[in-house]
C-alpha cells in the first residue's frame, strides 16, 4: 500500500499514457461513398475519412487527464 501511495503520480501517468496511445490508434475510416473498408488490404483509397467513435474520444480525454494529474502529483512531491 505504501508503494502505491509513493508512486501514485507515476502510476497515473503510465495508465494515462497507455489508455491514450491505445485509443489514438483505434480509428476507423470510410470512403466518400460511405462504404466501410477493412483496415488492411486497400490499395488505393480516394476521399477516405478517418474518424473516432464517441467512446474512443472519451477514453482519449480520460487518458490525457490522467497524464496531467500524474504530472501535477509528481511536481507537488518535490
N, C-alpha and C positions, 0 to 999 in steps of 0.2 A: 504494500500500500504506500509506503514511503517513496518507493521508486516511481510510482505513478504520479504522486504529488510533486516530486523533484523534477521530473521530466515532462510535466503537463504541456508546456509550450511546444516542446519538440514533437510530442506525440500528436498534438492537434495539427501542427504544420505538416507532418508526414501524412496523416489521414486526409487533410485537405488537398495536398498535392496529388495523392493517389486518386481521390474522387474526381478532382478537376481534370486530370490528364486522361482518365478512363472515359469520361463523358465528352471531352472535346473531340476525341477521335471516333465517337459513335454517331456519325451523322448519316443521313440518307440523301438520296438525290433522285430527281425526276427530270425527264426531258420536257421540252416545250410542248410536246403532245400530251403530257400528263401521264405518260407511262412510267411505272416504277421499274428501275433497272437493277439487276443484281450488282453487288459491289465489285465483283471481278468478272472479267471476260468481255468487257465492252471495248471495242477497238476505236471507234470514233463517235463521240457524242457532241452534237452541236446544240447549243442552247440548254445545257443542263443546269439545274438549280439545286444547290445544296441547302439543306435545311436541318434544323434540330427540332425534336419533339418538345412539347411543353415540359415533360418530366426531365428531359436532359438539360434544358435551360435552368430549371430549378436546382438540379443537382450540381451544375457548374457554379451557380451562385452560392450554394451552401459550401462547396469546396473552397471557393475564394474567400468566403467569410471565415472559415476555419483557419485558413492560412494567415489571414490578417490578425485574428485573435491570438493564434500561436506566436506570431512575431511580437505582438504587443506584450504578451505574458513574458516572453524571453527578455525583452528590453527592460521591463519593470523589475526583473530579478536582480539585475546588475546594479 
